[in-house]
């Protein structure tokens, strides 16, 4: 499945530097002036998961294939984007195409980088971007909701549901709150709300770009961002884009020691991915055998046939059952044969809800 995160923020906060570090490419030019990223750059990143190595060891797999995560580096936003200022129209169009927003905020003072607003204030920066997104949604709904309300009075049930749920979102936006705080009443309203593709309905991860000395514990500026995230049900992580950029230049064997010297247990990429998974409520399941061990991503709550469909549509269409082993059991009993002998291999049907860490073999007939 696609998991596409749009990296956004004001110009010169470290978006392209972070993108280059995360994707280990130089596709996005990092420069000290606005709009150096004009076309959105997309980078596919392997999702690190230590369970993969352990499963592959037990299964004797010749190859390991991680699941993939896409990062999109989107052009910097300025005030007035909702009215087309700067590259506003393009910025908003690019955001509509992503699943989640990774909002990079500058949380370091000094340096040679010019801040587009003339001062370092991550909360004000966040509000600048949020305001433009809310204004765009507000303009959209103020046109759509009255039309749905008119149709609803004529007995159109779909229009009545749309008028209800989008009306709730419109009320929130008029109060200066994002549409993601809307509470759809039922599945129909949830479907309509999702189809509306509101910019402020997308989940947000704040990435606090700090100086090297604050990479381990953050600083006063990042602490304010974490408070903001907690108040609105969003996520936040601390990353030093400069450190991440340096890590990717090192030999993989030297990276652990480099991180340890800085008091870090893992890279910023790992923190961003874990927070992103939590934000979108995703889980990982695995397939394993002599040829390869592979990780797959599904929404939490996905049933076995849906998980099978991530591998191939025929698997879902002709689903019979899923032979399933929990990750701890797979390792403890040294693979499929041992788990089967210990009674830990389960035969699950169409209603089985896939669990994070499941090792699965699908039986199907097309």
C-alpha positions in Angstrom: 0.0 0.0 0.0 1.1 3.6 -0.5 2.3 5.5 2.5 3.1 9.0 1.2 4.3 11.8 3.5 4.5 15.3 2.3 7.4 17.3 3.9 6.1 20.9 4.3 7.1 24.1 6.1 8.2 27.6 5.5 11.1 28.2 3.2 14.6 27.6 4.7 13.6 25.5 7.7 15.5 22.4 6.6 12.9 20.6 4.5 15.2 19.7 1.6 18.1 18.9 3.9 15.9 16.5 5.8 14.6 15.0 2.6 18.1 14.5 1.2 19.2 12.8 4.4 16.1 10.6 4.7 16.3 9.4 1.1 20.1 9.4 0.9 19.8 11.3 -2.3 20.6 14.8 -3.5 17.5 15.0 -5.6 16.2 18.1 -3.8 18.6 21.0 -4.0 19.1 22.5 -0.5 19.8 26.2 -0.9 19.5 29.3 1.3 16.7 31.0 -0.5 12.9 30.4 -0.9 11.5 28.1 -3.6 14.7 26.1 -4.3 12.4 23.1 -4.4 10.0 23.9 -7.2 8.8 20.5 -8.4 8.0 18.0 -5.6 10.7 15.5 -5.3 9.7 12.0 -4.2 12.0 9.6 -2.4 11.3 5.9 -1.6 12.8 4.9 1.7 13.1 1.4 3.2 11.4 1.1 6.5 13.9 -0.3 9.1 12.6 -3.1 11.2 14.9 -5.3 13.3 12.4 -8.1 13.2 13.2 -8.6 9.5 16.8 -9.7 10.2 15.7 -12.1 12.9 13.0 -13.7 10.8 15.4 -14.0 7.8 17.9 -15.7 10.1 15.4 -18.3 11.3 14.0 -18.9 7.9 17.4 -19.0 6.2 16.2 -16.5 3.6 18.6 -15.5 0.8 17.1 -12.0 0.6 15.4 -9.4 2.8 12.9 -6.9 1.4 11.7 -4.0 3.5 8.4 -2.3 3.1 8.7 1.2 1.5 7.8 4.7 2.6 7.5 7.6 0.3 8.6 11.1 1.2 7.6 14.0 -1.0 9.6 17.3 -0.7 7.1 20.0 -1.3 7.9 23.6 -2.3 8.1 26.1 0.6 5.0 28.0 1.6 4.6 31.7 2.4 1.7 33.8 3.7 -1.1 34.1 1.1 -0.6 30.6 -0.4 -4.3 30.0 -0.2 -4.7 33.0 -2.6 -2.0 31.8 -4.9 0.9 33.8 -3.4 4.4 32.4 -4.0 3.9 28.9 -5.2 0.7 28.6 -3.2 -1.6 26.8 -5.8 1.1 24.2 -6.5 1.8 23.8 -2.8 -1.8 23.1 -2.0 -2.3 20.7 -4.9 0.8 18.7 -3.9 -0.5 18.4 -0.3 -3.8 16.9 -1.5 -1.9 14.0 -3.0 -0.2 12.9 0.3 -1.5 10.7 3.2 0.1 12.6 6.0 1.9 15.9 6.5 5.4 16.0 7.9 5.7 19.6 9.1 9.3 20.7 9.5 9.8 23.5 12.0 13.0 25.4 12.6 13.9 25.0 16.3 17.5 26.3 16.3 18.8 29.9 16.7 21.7 31.4 14.8 23.5 29.9 11.8 23.9 31.3 8.3 20.4 30.4 7.2 18.0 33.3 6.6 14.5 32.8 8.1 11.8 33.9 5.8 9.9 35.6 8.6 13.0 37.3 10.1 12.8 35.5 13.4 12.8 31.9 14.8 9.4 31.0 16.2 8.3 27.4 15.4 4.8 27.9 16.8 4.2 31.0 14.6 5.7 29.1 11.6 3.3 26.2 12.2 0.3 28.6 12.5 1.3 30.3 9.2 1.1 27.0 7.3 -2.0 25.8 9.2 -3.8 29.1 8.5 -3.2 28.8 4.8 -4.5 25.2 4.8 -7.6 26.2 6.8 -8.3 29.2 4.5 -8.2 26.9 1.5 -10.5 24.3 3.2 -12.8 27.1 4.4 -13.1 28.6 0.9 -13.9 25.1 -0.5 -16.6 24.2 2.1 -18.3 27.6 2.0 -19.1 26.8 -1.6 -20.0 23.1 -1.2 -21.9 22.9 2.0 -24.8 25.3 0.9 -25.2 23.2 -2.2 -25.5 20.0 -0.2 -27.9 21.7 2.2 -30.2 22.7 -0.7 -30.2 19.2 -2.1 -30.9 17.8 1.4 -34.1 19.8 1.6 -35.2 18.1 -1.6 -34.9 14.6 0.0 -31.4 13.6 -1.2 -30.0 11.3 1.5 -26.4 11.5 0.3 -26.6 15.2 0.2 -28.1 15.2 3.7 -25.2 13.2 5.1 -22.7 15.4 3.3 -24.3 18.6 4.6 -24.1 17.2 8.1 -20.5 16.0 8.2 -19.0 18.8 6.1 -21.1 21.3 8.0 -19.4 20.1 11.2 -16.0 20.6 9.5 -17.0 24.1 8.3 -18.0 25.1 11.8 -14.6 24.0 13.1 -12.7 25.9 10.4 -14.7 29.0 11.2 -13.5 28.7 14.8 -9.9 28.4 13.6 -9.6 24.7 14.2 -8.5 22.0 11.7 -11.1 19.8 10.0 -9.4 16.6 11.4 -11.2 17.3 14.7 -14.5 16.5 12.9 -16.3 13.5 14.3 -18.3 11.7 11.6 -21.4 10.1 13.0 -21.3 6.8 11.0 -19.5 5.0 8.1 -21.4 7.0 5.5 -20.3 10.3 7.0 -16.7 8.9 7.3 -16.7 8.0 3.7 -18.0 11.4 2.6 -15.5 13.2 4.9 -12.6 11.2 3.5 -13.7 11.8 -0.1 -13.8 15.6 0.5 -10.0 15.6 0.6 -9.7 18.5 3.0 -6.1 19.6 3.6 -6.6 20.0 7.4 -8.1 16.6 7.7 -4.7 15.0 7.1 -2.8 13.7 10.1 0.2 15.9 11.1 3.7 15.0 12.3 5.8 17.9 13.5 9.5 17.5 13.0 11.5 19.8 15.2 14.8 20.5 13.3 17.2 21.3 16.1 21.0 22.0 16.3 23.4 19.2 16.9 23.7 19.8 20.6 20.0 19.4 21.1 19.5 16.3 19.0 19.3 13.9 21.9 16.9 15.8 24.3 15.5 18.7 22.3 15.5 22.3 23.5 13.1 25.0 24.7 11.8 25.6 21.2 11.0 22.0 20.5 9.4 21.6 23.9 6.8 24.3 22.8 6.1 22.2 19.6 5.6 19.0 21.6 3.0 20.9 23.8 1.2 22.1 20.7 1.2 18.6 19.2 -0.2 17.1 22.4 -3.0 19.7 22.6 -4.3 18.8 19.1 -3.7 15.1 19.0 -0.8 15.3 16.6 2.7 13.8 16.9 6.1 15.4 17.2 9.7 14.2 17.0 13.1 15.9 17.4 15.6 15.6 14.5 18.8 17.3 13.6 18.7 17.5 9.8 22.4 18.4 9.8 23.3 15.3 11.7 21.1 13.1 9.5 22.9 14.6 6.4 26.2 13.7 8.0 25.1 10.1 8.9 24.3 9.2 5.3 27.9 10.1 4.2 29.3 7.6 6.7 30.1 3.9 6.1 27.2 1.9 7.6 29.6 0.2 10.0 30.5 3.5 11.5 27.0 4.9 12.0 26.2 3.2 15.3 29.4 4.6 16.9 28.7 8.1 15.5 25.2 8.1 16.9 26.4 6.7 20.3 28.9 9.6 20.6 26.1 12.0 20.2 23.9 10.3 22.8 21.5 8.9 20.2 20.2 5.4 20.0 18.8 5.6 16.5 18.6 7.8 13.5 16.0 10.6 12.9 14.7 8.5 10.1 13.7 5.7 12.5 11.9 8.2 14.8 10.1 9.8 11.9 8.9 6.4 10.5 7.8 5.1 13.9 5.8 8.3 14.6 4.4 8.1 11.1 3.2 4.6 11.6 1.5 5.6 14.9 0.0 8.6 13.2 -1.6 6.6 10.3 -2.3 3.6 12.5 -0.3 1.2 10.3 1.1 -2.3 11.2 3.6 -4.6 9.6 3.2 -8.3 8.7 5.8 -10.6 7.2 6.1 -13.4 4.7 9.2 -15.7 5.0 10.9 -18.5 3.2 14.2 -19.7 1.8 14.1 -17.2 -1.1 13.2 -14.1 0.9 11.8 -12.5 4.0 9.6 -9.6 3.3 7.7 -6.9 5.2 4.3 -5.6 4.2 2.2 -2.7 5.5 -1.5 -2.6 6.2 -3.9 -0.4 8.1 -4.5 -1.6 11.7 -7.8 -3.5 11.8 -7.3 -5.0 8.3 -8.6 -8.5 8.0 -6.6 -11.4 6.5 -8.0 -11.2 3.0 -7.1 -7.5 2.8 -3.6 -8.3 4.0 -3.4 -10.9 1.3 -4.5 -8.4 -1.3 -1.5 -6.2 -0.5 0.7 -8.9 -1.9 -1.5 -9.7 -5.0 -5.2 -9.0 -5.8 -5.6 -12.7 -6.7 -4.7 -13.6 -3.1 -7.6 -11.6 -1.8 -10.0 -12.6 -4.5 -9.4 -16.4 -4.0 -8.6 -16.2 -0.3 -9.2 -19.5 1.6 -7.2 -19.1 4.8 -4.1 -17.6 6.3 -1.6 -19.8 8.2 -0.3 -17.4 10.8 2.4 -17.4 13.4 3.0 -14.5 15.9 6.6 -13.1 15.7 7.6 -14.1 19.2 6.5 -17.7 18.6 8.2 -17.8 15.2 11.5 -16.9 16.8 11.1 -18.9 20.0 10.2 -22.1 18.1 12.8 -21.6 15.4 10.5 -21.2 12.4 7.4 -22.6 10.8 8.0 -26.3 11.6 8.8 -25.7 15.2 5.8 -23.4 15.6 3.5 -25.9 14.0 4.8 -28.7 16.3 4.2 -26.5 19.3 0.7 -25.7 18.3 1.5 -22.0 17.6 0.7 -22.1 13.9 -2.9 -21.0 13.5 -5.3 -21.4 10.5 -7.2 -18.2 10.3 -10.2 -17.4 8.1 -11.7 -14.3 6.4 -12.7 -12.6 9.7 -9.2 -12.7 11.2 -7.8 -9.3 12.0 -4.1 -9.1 11.1 -1.8 -8.3 14.0 1.5 -6.4 13.9 4.3 -8.9 13.6 2.3 -11.8 12.1 4.2 -14.1 9.8 1.6 -15.2 7.3 1.2 -17.8 4.5 -1.9 -17.3 2.4 -3.8 -20.2 0.9 -6.0 -19.2 -2.1 -7.7 -20.6 -5.1 -8.5 -18.5 -8.3 
